């Protein structure tokens, strides 16, 4: 009888521990509470599709503004948003697309802040998105690095310039700058080191980084 009680107790503890391991990660950032997911392909948490800025629906060619603080915990579960672009002859996406994802190894804590790598996707300045299906973090997070990916406007919405107040141009670069600023301001809440941030990209993403580090970039900020 005692043996059965011990086995039953062990099973209860096992089930309790299993339930605890499934609790979604929650961080308290400068923009409010953000709830993420535990990855099923490694020891890291995923915070998917966090809005970092807003586009004026009346003028999607204009400057974006910082995302206001969340009034309720934001459920960062979905990274399917893409900015408007032509795919297979069909325009897909919406201007309300300025989101980022943060991938955090379980080793990151307030006492063990990890370096951060921000990925800027390519696509010839006319297409691309930040989704994990293409730019998954599984390799880098194994090396104790926090990975951030983000959307920015492409095509006409991101880079058309008419030199007017409504369409000043280079909004895609300004989106990138705003995303990086969001990371700088909030990454410590995820266990990241705000003083150890590396930005990297390919094709148009790499070119964008070149433009962002130019000495005279006041028009981008």
ZADOFI-665970 format. One record per atom (N, C-alpha, C): x, y, z; atom name; residue in one letter. Coordinates in Angstrom, 2 decimals. Example, Ala and Ser with C-alpha at 12.3 -4.5 7.8 and 13.67 -1.06 7.14 Angstrom:
! ZADOFI-665970
      east     north        up   atom   type
     13.19     -5.69      7.80      N      a
     12.30     -4.50      7.80     CA      a
     13.20     -3.30      7.80      C      a
     12.85     -2.25      7.08      N      s
     13.67     -1.06      7.14     CA      s
     12.90      0.03      7.87      C      s
//
This chain:
! ZADOFI-665970
      east     north        up   atom   type
      0.83     -1.21      0.00      N      x
      0.00      0.00      0.00     CA      x
      0.86      1.25      0.00      C      x
      1.93      1.19      0.83      N      x
      2.85      2.32      0.91     CA      x
      3.52      2.55     -0.44      C      x
      3.89      1.42     -1.09      N      x
      4.55      1.54     -2.39     CA      x
      3.67      2.21     -3.41      C      x
      2.37      1.86     -3.40      N      x
      1.45      2.49     -4.34     CA      x
      1.31      3.98     -4.06      C      x
      1.32      4.35     -2.76      N      x
      1.20      5.76     -2.40     CA      x
      2.40      6.55     -2.89      C      x
      3.59      5.93     -2.76      N      x
      4.81      6.61     -3.21     CA      x
      4.77      6.81     -4.72      C      x
      4.36      5.75     -5.45      N      x
      4.28      5.85     -6.91     CA      x
      3.28      6.92     -7.32      C      x
      2.13      6.94     -6.63      N      x
      1.09      7.92     -6.93     CA      x
      1.60      9.34     -6.69      C      x
      2.35      9.52     -5.58      N      x
      2.90     10.84     -5.25     CA      x
      3.91     11.28     -6.29      C      x
      4.75     10.33     -6.73      N      x
      5.75     10.65     -7.74     CA      x
      5.07     11.07     -9.04      C      x
      4.00     10.35     -9.42      N      x
      3.27     10.69    -10.63     CA      x
      2.65     12.08    -10.54      C      x
      2.10     12.39     -9.35      N      x
      1.53     13.72     -9.15     CA      x
      2.59     14.80     -9.31      C      x
      3.76     14.57     -8.69      N      x
      4.84     15.55     -8.79     CA      x
      5.32     15.69    -10.23      C      x
      5.39     14.55    -10.94      N      x
      5.83     14.60    -12.34     CA      x
      4.85     15.41    -13.18      C      x
      3.55     15.13    -12.98      N      x
      2.54     15.86    -13.73     CA      x
      2.55     17.34    -13.39      C      x
      2.79     17.66    -12.10      N      x
      2.84     19.05    -11.67     CA      x
      4.03     19.75    -12.31      C      x
      5.18     19.08    -12.32      N      x
      6.37     19.67    -12.93     CA      x
      6.17     19.87    -14.42      C      x
      5.49     18.89    -15.07      N      x
      5.23     19.01    -16.50     CA      x
      4.34     20.20    -16.78      C      x
      3.33     20.41    -15.93      N      x
      2.45     21.56    -16.09     CA      x
      3.22     22.86    -15.92      C      x
      4.12     22.89    -14.92      N      x
      4.91     24.09    -14.71     CA      x
      5.77     24.41    -15.92      C      x
      6.34     23.36    -16.56      N      x
      7.22     23.59    -17.69     CA      x
      6.48     24.16    -18.90      C      x
      5.16     24.01    -18.90      N      x
      4.38     24.49    -20.04     CA      x
      3.86     25.91    -19.83      C      x
      4.12     26.49    -18.70      N      x
      3.66     27.85    -18.45     CA      x
      4.36     28.80    -19.42      C      x
      3.61     29.63    -20.09      N      x
      4.18     30.56    -21.05     CA      x
      5.07     31.57    -20.35      C      x
      6.24     31.88    -20.94      N      x
      7.11     32.91    -20.35     CA      x
      6.46     34.28    -20.40      C      x
      6.73     35.08    -19.40      N      x
      6.14     36.42    -19.29     CA      x
      7.23     37.40    -18.89      C      x
      7.35     38.52    -19.62      N      x
      8.34     39.54    -19.29     CA      x
      7.63     40.87    -19.07      C      x
      8.22     41.69    -18.22      N      x
      7.69     43.02    -17.92     CA      x
      8.62     44.04    -18.56      C      x
      8.27     44.50    -19.76      N      x
      9.12     45.42    -20.52     CA      x
      8.68     46.86    -20.30      C      x
      9.40     47.77    -20.92      N      x
      9.04     49.18    -20.82     CA      x
      7.72     49.49    -21.52      C      x
      7.28     48.60    -22.40      N      x
      6.00     48.81    -23.09     CA      x
      4.89     47.95    -22.51      C      x
      5.16     47.30    -21.39      N      x
      4.14     46.50    -20.73     CA      x
      4.48     45.02    -20.70      C      x
      3.55     44.23    -20.18      N      x
      3.74     42.79    -20.07     CA      x
      3.62     42.13    -21.44      C      x
      4.55     41.21    -21.71      N      x
      4.55     40.48    -22.97     CA      x
      4.66     38.99    -22.66      C      x
      3.72     38.22    -23.17      N      x
      3.71     36.78    -22.93     CA      x
      4.15     36.05    -24.20      C      x
      5.07     35.11    -24.03      N      x
      5.58     34.36    -25.16     CA      x
      5.26     32.89    -25.09      C      x
      6.04     32.10    -25.83      N      x
      5.86     30.66    -25.91     CA      x
      7.18     29.95    -25.67      C      x
      7.10     28.71    -25.21      N      x
      8.29     27.88    -25.14     CA      x
      8.47     27.18    -26.48      C      x
      9.69     27.21    -27.00      N      x
      9.95     26.57    -28.29     CA      x
      9.90     25.06    -28.14      C      x
      9.51     24.38    -29.21      N      x
      9.47     22.92    -29.18     CA      x
     10.68     22.29    -29.86      C      x
     11.63     23.13    -30.30      N      x
     12.82     22.58    -30.96     CA      x
     14.11     23.01    -30.28      C      x
     14.02     23.40    -29.02      N      x
     15.22     23.81    -28.29     CA      x
     14.87     24.47    -26.97      C      x
     15.93     24.79    -26.21      N      x
     15.74     25.40    -24.89     CA      x
     15.72     26.93    -25.02      C      x
     14.65     27.44    -25.55      N      x
     14.52     28.89    -25.67     CA      x
     13.04     29.27    -25.70      C      x
     12.80     30.54    -25.41      N      x
     11.44     31.09    -25.46     CA      x
     11.28     31.94    -26.71      C      x
     10.06     32.01    -27.21      N      x
      9.77     32.80    -28.41     CA      x
      8.72     33.86    -28.07      C      x
      9.02     35.08    -28.42      N      x
      8.06     36.18    -28.29     CA      x
      7.81     36.69    -29.71      C      x
      6.71     36.28    -30.29      N      x
      6.48     36.45    -31.73     CA      x
      5.53     37.60    -32.03      C      x
      5.92     38.42    -33.00      N      x
      5.01     39.44    -33.52     CA      x
      4.69     40.56    -32.56      C      x
      5.69     41.05    -31.84      N      x
      5.48     42.18    -30.92     CA      x
      5.43     43.48    -31.73      C      x
      4.37     44.25    -31.66      N      x
      4.34     45.53    -32.38     CA      x
      5.37     46.51    -31.79      C      x
      6.20     47.07    -32.65      N      x
      7.17     48.06    -32.17     CA      x
      6.83     49.47    -32.65      C      x
      5.97     49.57    -33.65      N      x
      5.59     50.88    -34.18     CA      x
      4.25     50.75    -34.89      C      x
      3.64     51.91    -35.16      N      x
      2.35     51.95    -35.85     CA      x
      2.45     52.80    -37.10      C      x
      1.76     52.36    -38.14      N      x
      1.68     53.11    -39.39     CA      x
      0.32     53.79    -39.46      C      x
      0.31     55.05    -39.85      N      x
     -0.94     55.79    -40.00     CA      x
     -1.75     55.18    -41.14      C      x
     -2.92     54.60    -40.87      N      x
     -3.71     53.99    -41.95     CA      x
     -4.15     54.99    -43.01      C      x
     -4.18     56.28    -42.65      N      x
     -4.56     57.31    -43.62     CA      x
     -3.41     57.66    -44.55      C      x
     -2.19     57.34    -44.13      N      x
     -1.02     57.62    -44.95     CA      x
      0.05     56.56    -44.70      C      x
     -0.07     55.40    -45.32      N      x
      0.88     54.31    -45.10     CA      x
      2.26     54.58    -45.67      C      x
      2.43     55.70    -46.39      N      x
      3.74     56.08    -46.92     CA      x
      4.49     56.99    -45.95      C      x
      3.86     57.39    -44.88      N      x
      4.45     58.35    -43.95     CA      x
      5.21     57.71    -42.81      C      x
      5.64     58.55    -41.91      N      x
      6.46     58.11    -40.78     CA      x
      5.63     57.28    -39.80      C      x
      6.25     56.23    -39.29      N      x
      5.60     55.44    -38.25     CA      x
      5.83     56.09    -36.89      C      x
      5.01     55.70    -35.93      N      x
      5.13     56.22    -34.57     CA      x
      5.32     55.06    -33.60      C      x
      5.97     55.29    -32.47      N      x
      6.22     54.20    -31.52     CA      x
      4.92     53.55    -31.04      C      x
      4.98     52.26    -30.83      N      x
      3.83     51.53    -30.30     CA      x
      3.55     51.99    -28.86      C      x
      2.31     52.36    -28.56      N      x
      1.97     52.75    -27.18     CA      x
      2.12     51.56    -26.22      C      x
      2.18     51.87    -24.95      N      x
      2.31     50.83    -23.94     CA      x
      1.05     49.97    -23.92      C      x
      1.25     48.66    -23.77      N      x
      0.13     47.74    -23.74     CA      x
     -0.66     47.91    -22.44      C      x
     -1.96     47.98    -22.56      N      x
     -2.81     48.09    -21.37     CA      x
     -3.04     46.73    -20.72      C      x
     -3.00     45.68    -21.53      N      x
     -3.14     44.31    -21.05     CA      x
     -1.92     43.52    -21.52      C      x
     -1.63     42.37    -20.87      N      x
     -0.51     41.55    -21.34     CA      x
     -0.67     41.23    -22.82      C      x
      0.38     41.48    -23.59      N      x
      0.33     41.20    -25.02     CA      x
      0.75     39.76    -25.27      C      x
     -0.07     39.00    -25.98      N      x
      0.22     37.61    -26.29     CA      x
      1.02     37.54    -27.59      C      x
      2.32     37.32    -27.44      N      x
      3.24     37.32    -28.59     CA      x
      3.36     35.90    -29.13      C      x
      2.31     35.49    -29.85      N      x
      2.20     34.11    -30.31     CA      x
      2.25     33.96    -31.83      C      x
      2.21     35.05    -32.59      N      x
      1.98     34.95    -34.03     CA      x
      2.95     35.85    -34.80      C      x
      3.70     35.26    -35.73      N      x
      4.64     36.05    -36.53     CA      x
      4.28     35.98    -38.02      C      x
      3.01     35.87    -38.32      N      x
      2.58     35.71    -39.71     CA      x
      2.43     37.03    -40.47      C      x
      2.53     38.16    -39.80      N      x
      2.33     39.45    -40.48     CA      x
      3.45     39.71    -41.49      C      x
      3.08     40.25    -42.64      N      x
      4.06     40.71    -43.62     CA      x
      3.64     42.09    -44.11      C      x
      4.62     42.88    -44.50      N      x
      4.33     44.19    -45.07     CA      x
      3.92     44.03    -46.53      C      x
      3.15     44.98    -47.08      N      x
      2.64     44.84    -48.45     CA      x
      3.77     44.60    -49.45      C      x
      3.57     43.58    -50.28      N      x
      4.57     43.22    -51.29     CA      x
      3.93     42.29    -52.31      C      x
      4.57     42.22    -53.47      N      x
      4.06     41.38    -54.56     CA      x
      4.68     39.99    -54.45      C      x
      3.81     38.98    -54.32      N      x
      4.26     37.59    -54.24     CA      x
      3.44     36.76    -55.22      C      x
      4.14     36.12    -56.15      N      x
      3.47     35.29    -57.16     CA      x
      2.38     36.07    -57.89      C      x
      2.68     37.34    -58.17      N      x
      1.75     38.17    -58.91     CA      x
      0.58     38.70    -58.12      C      x
      0.59     38.47    -56.80      N      x
     -0.51     38.91    -55.94     CA      x
      0.06     39.80    -54.83      C      x
     -0.59     40.93    -54.58      N      x
     -0.17     41.80    -53.47     CA      x
     -0.64     41.18    -52.16      C      x
      0.30     40.91    -51.28      N      x
      0.00     40.34    -49.97     CA      x
      0.48     41.27    -48.87      C      x
     -0.10     41.13    -47.69      N      x
      0.32     41.90    -46.53     CA      x
     -0.49     43.17    -46.33      C      x
     -0.27     43.80    -45.17      N      x
     -0.95     45.05    -44.81     CA      x
      0.07     46.01    -44.22      C      x
     -0.19     47.32    -44.31      N      x
      0.75     48.30    -43.73     CA      x
      0.90     48.16    -42.22      C      x
     -0.09     47.58    -41.56      N      x
     -0.01     47.38    -40.11     CA      x
      0.83     46.14    -39.82      C      x
      2.12     46.25    -40.12      N      x
      3.00     45.07    -40.13     CA      x
      4.26     45.23    -39.31      C      x
      4.43     46.36    -38.64      N      x
      5.70     46.64    -37.97     CA      x
      5.78     45.90    -36.64      C      x
      6.27     44.68    -36.74      N      x
      6.38     43.79    -35.60     CA      x
      7.78     43.20    -35.54      C      x
      8.14     42.72    -34.37      N      x
      9.42     42.03    -34.20     CA      x
      9.23     40.79    -33.35      C      x
     10.19     39.88    -33.45      N      x
     10.19     38.67    -32.64     CA      x
     11.49     38.57    -31.87      C      x
     11.41     38.08    -30.64      N      x
     12.57     37.94    -29.78     CA      x
     12.69     36.47    -29.37      C      x
     13.86     35.89    -29.60      N      x
     14.11     34.49    -29.26     CA      x
     15.16     34.45    -28.15      C      x
     14.78     33.89    -27.00      N      x
     15.59     34.02    -25.79     CA      x
     15.99     32.65    -25.24      C      x
     17.30     32.33    -25.20      N      x
     17.73     31.08    -24.57     CA      x
     17.34     31.05    -23.10      C      x
     17.12     29.85    -22.57      N      x
     16.72     29.72    -21.17     CA      x
     17.83     30.14    -20.22      C      x
     19.04     30.29    -20.72      N      x
     20.16     30.71    -19.87     CA      x
     20.15     32.20    -19.58      C      x
     19.32     32.96    -20.27      N      x
     19.28     34.42    -20.08     CA      x
     18.54     34.77    -18.80      C      x
     19.19     35.55    -17.94      N      x
     18.57     36.04    -16.70     CA      x
     19.05     37.45    -16.43      C      x
     18.49     38.07    -15.41      N      x
     18.93     39.42    -15.04     CA      x
     20.36     39.42    -14.54      C      x
     20.85     38.26    -14.08      N      x
     22.23     38.15    -13.61     CA      x
     23.15     37.56    -14.67      C      x
     22.58     37.07    -15.73      N      x
     23.38     36.51    -16.82     CA      x
     22.83     37.04    -18.15      C      x
     23.08     38.32    -18.38      N      x
     22.56     38.96    -19.58     CA      x
     23.35     38.50    -20.80      C      x
     22.63     38.15    -21.84      N      x
     23.25     37.60    -23.04     CA      x
     23.38     38.65    -24.13      C      x
     24.38     38.48    -25.01      N      x
     24.50     39.38    -26.16     CA      x
     23.32     39.19    -27.11      C      x
     23.09     40.20    -27.93      N      x
     21.91     40.24    -28.79     CA      x
     22.34     40.40    -30.24      C      x
     21.68     39.66    -31.13      N      x
     21.91     39.81    -32.57     CA      x
     20.59     40.15    -33.24      C      x
     20.58     41.26    -33.98      N      x
     19.37     41.72    -34.69     CA      x
     19.54     41.43    -36.18      C      x
     18.61     40.67    -36.73      N      x
     18.68     40.29    -38.14     CA      x
     17.83     41.22    -39.00      C      x
     18.42     41.68    -40.11      N      x
     17.71     42.52    -41.09     CA      x
     17.62     41.72    -42.39      C      x
     16.41     41.36    -42.78      N      x
     16.27     40.51    -43.96     CA      x
     16.53     41.27    -45.25      C      x
     16.89     40.51    -46.28      N      x
     17.07     41.08    -47.61     CA      x
     15.81     40.90    -48.44      C      x
     15.97     41.11    -49.75      N      x
     14.81     40.98    -50.64     CA      x
     14.73     42.10    -51.65      C      x
     15.89     42.75    -51.90      N      x
     15.91     43.79    -52.92     CA      x
     15.09     45.02    -52.60      C      x
     14.80     45.24    -51.33      N      x
     14.00     46.38    -50.87     CA      x
     12.54     46.32    -51.35      C      x
     12.13     45.20    -51.94      N      x
     10.75     45.13    -52.41     CA      x
     10.00     43.92    -51.86      C      x
     10.67     43.06    -51.10      N      x
      9.98     41.94    -50.48     CA      x
     10.78     41.44    -49.28      C      x
     10.15     40.57    -48.48      N      x
     10.81     39.98    -47.32     CA      x
      9.93     40.06    -46.09      C      x
     10.23     39.19    -45.11      N      x
      9.49     39.20    -43.86     CA      x
     10.33     38.56    -42.77      C      x
      9.88     38.67    -41.53      N      x
     10.69     38.29    -40.37     CA      x
     10.36     36.92    -39.81      C      x
      9.48     36.15    -40.45      N      x
      8.97     34.91    -39.89     CA      x
     10.02     33.86    -39.61      C      x
      9.76     33.05    -38.60      N      x
     10.71     32.02    -38.18     CA      x
     10.81     30.86    -39.17      C      x
      9.82     30.74    -40.10      N      x
      9.91     29.66    -41.08     CA      x
     11.15     29.83    -41.95      C      x
     11.53     31.07    -42.21      N      x
     12.71     31.35    -43.03     CA      x
     13.92     31.66    -42.17      C      x
     13.73     32.49    -41.15      N      x
     14.85     32.95    -40.33     CA      x
     14.70     32.44    -38.91      C      x
     14.71     31.13    -38.76      N      x
     14.61     30.53    -37.44     CA      x
     15.87     30.75    -36.61      C      x
     15.75     30.77    -35.29      N      x
     16.88     31.11    -34.42     CA      x
     17.61     29.91    -33.84      C      x
     17.22     28.69    -34.21      N      x
     17.67     27.51    -33.46     CA      x
     19.19     27.36    -33.39      C      x
     19.92     27.76    -34.43      N      x
     21.38     27.64    -34.38     CA      x
     22.00     28.63    -33.41      C      x
     21.63     29.90    -33.52      N      x
     22.27     30.93    -32.71     CA      x
     21.91     30.81    -31.23      C      x
     20.67     30.46    -30.91      N      x
     20.30     30.39    -29.49     CA      x
     21.07     29.29    -28.77      C      x
     21.56     28.30    -29.50      N      x
     22.38     27.25    -28.88     CA      x
     23.68     27.82    -28.34      C      x
     24.08     28.97    -28.85      N      x
     25.34     29.60    -28.45     CA      x
     25.11     30.78    -27.51      C      x
     24.01     30.73    -26.78      N      x
     23.70     31.75    -25.77     CA      x
     23.66     33.16    -26.36      C      x
     22.89     33.30    -27.40      N      x
     22.68     34.59    -28.05     CA      x
     21.17     34.82    -28.17      C      x
     20.72     36.00    -27.80      N      x
     19.32     36.38    -28.04     CA      x
     19.22     36.89    -29.48      C      x
     18.23     36.39    -30.21      N      x
     18.05     36.74    -31.62     CA      x
     16.77     37.56    -31.78      C      x
     16.87     38.63    -32.54      N      x
     15.70     39.47    -32.83     CA      x
     15.56     39.60    -34.35      C      x
     14.36     39.39    -34.85      N      x
     14.04     39.65    -36.25     CA      x
     12.87     40.63    -36.30      C      x
     12.75     41.37    -37.37      N      x
     11.65     42.35    -37.43     CA      x
     11.22     42.61    -38.87      C      x
     10.00     43.06    -39.01      N      x
      9.47     43.53    -40.29     CA      x
      9.79     45.00    -40.49      C      x
      9.97     45.38    -41.73      N      x
     10.03     46.79    -42.10     CA      x
      9.36     46.95    -43.46      C      x
      8.84     48.14    -43.72      N      x
      8.13     48.35    -44.98     CA      x
      9.07     48.26    -46.17      C      x
      8.58     47.64    -47.23      N      x
      9.37     47.46    -48.45     CA      x
      8.59     48.04    -49.63      C      x
      9.21     48.01    -50.79      N      x
      8.55     48.51    -51.99     CA      x
      8.20     49.99    -51.89      C      x
      7.10     50.37    -52.51      N      x
      6.69     51.78    -52.52     CA      x
      6.42     52.30    -51.12      C      x
      5.81     51.49    -50.27      N      x
      5.52     51.94    -48.91     CA      x
      6.80     52.22    -48.12      C      x
      7.85     51.50    -48.43      N      x
      9.07     51.66    -47.66     CA      x
     10.09     52.61    -48.25      C      x
     10.10     52.76    -49.60      N      x
     11.22     53.48    -50.18     CA      x
     10.86     54.49    -51.28      C      x
      9.60     54.59    -51.66      N      x
      9.22     55.63    -52.63     CA      x
      9.40     57.01    -52.01      C      x
     10.01     57.90    -52.77      N      x
     10.26     59.26    -52.27     CA      x
      9.74     60.28    -53.28      C      x
      8.77     61.08    -52.83      N      x
      8.26     62.19    -53.64     CA      x
      8.71     63.53    -53.07      C      x
      9.49     63.47    -52.01      N      x
      9.99     64.68    -51.35     CA      x
      8.85     65.60    -50.95      C      x
      7.80     65.00    -50.42      N      x
      6.65     65.75    -49.91     CA      x
      6.41     65.34    -48.46      C      x
      5.68     66.14    -47.70      N      x
      5.40     65.75    -46.31     CA      x
      4.66     64.41    -46.21      C      x
      3.84     64.11    -47.22      N      x
      3.08     62.86    -47.18     CA      x
      3.92     61.65    -47.57      C      x
      4.85     61.85    -48.49      N      x
      5.69     60.75    -48.98     CA      x
      7.15     61.21    -48.96      C      x
      7.75     61.30    -47.78      N      x
      9.11     61.83    -47.68     CA      x
     10.19     60.85    -48.12      C      x
      9.86     59.54    -48.15      N      x
     10.83     58.55    -48.60     CA      x
     11.60     57.88    -47.48      C      x
     12.16     56.71    -47.82      N      x
     13.03     55.94    -46.90     CA      x
     12.34     55.54    -45.60      C      x
     11.03     55.30    -45.65      N      x
     10.34     54.88    -44.43     CA      x
     10.81     53.50    -43.98      C      x
     11.24     52.67    -44.92      N      x
     11.75     51.36    -44.54     CA      x
     12.98     51.46    -43.65      C      x
     13.89     52.38    -43.98      N      x
     15.07     52.59    -43.14     CA      x
     14.67     53.14    -41.78      C      x
     13.70     54.03    -41.78      N      x
     13.24     54.61    -40.51     CA      x
     12.57     53.55    -39.64      C      x
     11.85     52.62    -40.28      N      x
     11.28     51.50    -39.53     CA      x
     12.39     50.68    -38.88      C      x
     13.44     50.42    -39.64      N      x
     14.56     49.64    -39.11     CA      x
     15.17     50.33    -37.89      C      x
     15.39     51.62    -38.03      N      x
     15.97     52.38    -36.91     CA      x
     15.06     52.30    -35.69      C      x
     13.76     52.40    -35.90      N      x
     12.82     52.35    -34.78     CA      x
     12.81     50.98    -34.12      C      x
     12.92     49.92    -34.92      N      x
     12.97     48.57    -34.36     CA      x
     14.22     48.39    -33.51      C      x
     15.34     48.89    -33.99      N      x
     16.59     48.77    -33.23     CA      x
     16.52     49.57    -31.94      C      x
     15.89     50.71    -31.99      N      x
     15.73     51.51    -30.77     CA      x
     14.84     50.77    -29.76      C      x
     13.80     50.12    -30.25      N      x
     12.92     49.33    -29.37     CA      x
     13.74     48.26    -28.67      C      x
     14.58     47.59    -29.42      N      x
     15.42     46.54    -28.82     CA      x
     16.34     47.13    -27.76      C      x
     16.98     48.23    -28.09      N      x
     17.87     48.88    -27.13     CA      x
     17.13     49.24    -25.84      C      x
     15.91     49.71    -25.97      N      x
     15.14     50.18    -24.81     CA      x
     14.51     49.05    -24.00      C      x
     14.31     47.89    -24.62      N      x
     13.50     46.85    -23.96     CA      x
     14.20     45.51    -23.76      C      x
     15.34     45.30    -24.38      N      x
     15.92     43.95    -24.40     CA      x
     16.35     43.47    -23.02      C      x
     16.65     44.37    -22.10      N      x
     17.07     43.93    -20.77     CA      x
     15.95     43.19    -20.04      C      x
     14.70     43.49    -20.38      N      x
     13.58     42.77    -19.77     CA      x
     13.57     41.30    -20.18      C      x
     14.22     40.99    -21.30      N      x
     14.29     39.62    -21.79     CA      x
     15.57     38.92    -21.36      C      x
     16.40     39.59    -20.57      N      x
     17.68     39.01    -20.17     CA      x
     18.80     39.32    -21.12      C      x
     18.61     40.33    -21.99      N      x
     19.65     40.72    -22.93     CA      x
     20.51     41.85    -22.41      C      x
     21.69     41.98    -22.99      N      x
     22.63     43.05    -22.64     CA      x
     22.47     44.17    -23.66      C      x
     21.93     45.30    -23.23      N      x
     21.68     46.42    -24.14     CA      x
     22.96     47.04    -24.66      C      x
     24.09     46.70    -24.07      N      x
     25.37     47.24    -24.52     CA      x
     26.14     46.25    -25.40      C      x
     25.51     45.12    -25.71      N      x
     26.15     44.12    -26.57     CA      x
     25.16     43.71    -27.66      C      x
     24.90     44.63    -28.55      N      x
     23.95     44.39    -29.64     CA      x
     24.69     44.43    -30.97      C      x
     24.53     43.39    -31.76      N      x
     25.12     43.31    -33.09     CA      x
     23.99     43.25    -34.12      C      x
     24.11     44.07    -35.16      N      x
     23.11     44.07    -36.24     CA      x
     23.74     43.42    -37.46      C      x
     23.03     42.47    -38.06      N      x
     23.56     41.81    -39.25     CA      x
     22.43     41.53    -40.23      C      x
     22.78     41.37    -41.49      N      x
     21.76     41.15    -42.50     CA      x
     22.37     40.67    -43.79      C      x
     21.50     40.36    -44.76      N      x
     21.99     39.91    -46.06     CA      x
     21.32     40.71    -47.17      C      x
     22.04     40.89    -48.26      N      x
     21.53     41.60    -49.42     CA      x
     21.04     43.00    -49.03      C      x
     19.77     43.31    -49.29      N      x
     19.25     44.63    -48.94     CA      x
     19.34     44.90    -47.45      C      x
     19.30     43.84    -46.63      N      x
     19.46     44.03    -45.19     CA      x
     20.84     44.52    -44.83      C      x
     21.87     43.92    -45.45      N      x
     23.23     44.38    -45.21     CA      x
     23.45     45.78    -45.73      C      x
     22.89     46.09    -46.90      N      x
     23.01     47.44    -47.46     CA      x
     22.34     48.46    -46.54      C      x
     21.20     48.08    -45.97      N      x
     20.50     48.98    -45.05     CA      x
     21.38     49.34    -43.86      C      x
     22.09     48.35    -43.34      N      x
     22.96     48.60    -42.19     CA      x
     24.05     49.59    -42.57      C      x
     24.61     49.44    -43.78      N      x
     25.60     50.41    -44.25     CA      x
     25.03     51.83    -44.22      C      x
     23.80     51.98    -44.68      N      x
     23.18     53.31    -44.72     CA      x
     22.91     53.84    -43.32      C      x
     22.53     52.95    -42.41      N      x
     22.20     53.39    -41.06     CA      x
     23.42     53.85    -40.27      C      x
     24.59     53.35    -40.62      N      x
     25.79     53.74    -39.87     CA      x
     26.54     54.90    -40.52      C      x
     25.99     55.45    -41.60      N      x
     26.62     56.63    -42.19     CA      x
     26.66     57.77    -41.18      C      x
     27.73     58.58    -41.17      N      x
     27.82     59.68    -40.20     CA      x
     26.65     60.65    -40.28      C      x
     26.20     61.00    -41.49      N      x
     25.11     61.96    -41.64     CA      x
     23.82     61.21    -41.99      C      x
     23.06     60.87    -40.96      N      x
     21.84     60.10    -41.17     CA      x
     20.66     60.74    -40.43      C      x
     20.73     62.05    -40.21      N      x
     19.70     62.73    -39.44     CA      x
     18.32     62.58    -40.06      C      x
     18.26     62.43    -41.39      N      x
     16.96     62.30    -42.05     CA      x
     16.33     60.94    -41.81      C      x
     17.12     59.97    -41.33      N      x
     16.61     58.63    -41.09     CA      x
     16.02     58.52    -39.70      C      x
     16.57     59.22    -38.75      N      x
     16.14     59.08    -37.37     CA      x
     14.82     59.80    -37.12      C      x
//
